[in-house]
């Protein structure tokens, strides 16, 4: 079995996060803060409500872009299907 040695631990990158007040509104940590807080507080109902709010907003954003024919391209991520199509050309 693979073992995490001190050498491996030392070679890992240090976690770096931007303070919440400096994050853009669309950053995951900021978006999901209420869900995270509810989970930490062991409040499953609040976590579910907040998660549903986020998901509904995402669905509405997609509908809005579709309605206005706005082509949205993720800034940092690319779908695997898109990459496969590009690589096969």
Residue, then its C-alpha position, 0 to 999 in steps of 0.5 A: x500500500x502507498x504510504x505518505x512519507x514526510x518527504x512527500x508531505x514536504x513536497x506538497x504545495x501549500x494551500x492558498x486561498x484568497x480572503x473572501x472579501x477579495x474574491x469575485x462573486x462567482x468563486x466557489x468558496x464564496x458561492x458555497x459559504x452558506x452551504x459550508x456553514x450549514x454543514x459545519x453547524x450540522x444543519x442539513x435543512x439549511x444546507x439543502x435550502x442553500x444548495x437548492x438556491x445555488x442550483x436554481x440560480x445556475x439553471x436560471x443563468x443557463x436559461x437566460x444565456x440560452x434565451x439571449x443566445x449568449x455563448x458562455x465559455x468557462x474561464x478555467x475549465x474545458x469539457x472533456x468532450x470539447x477537448x476530445x473533439x479538438x484533439x481528434x481534428 
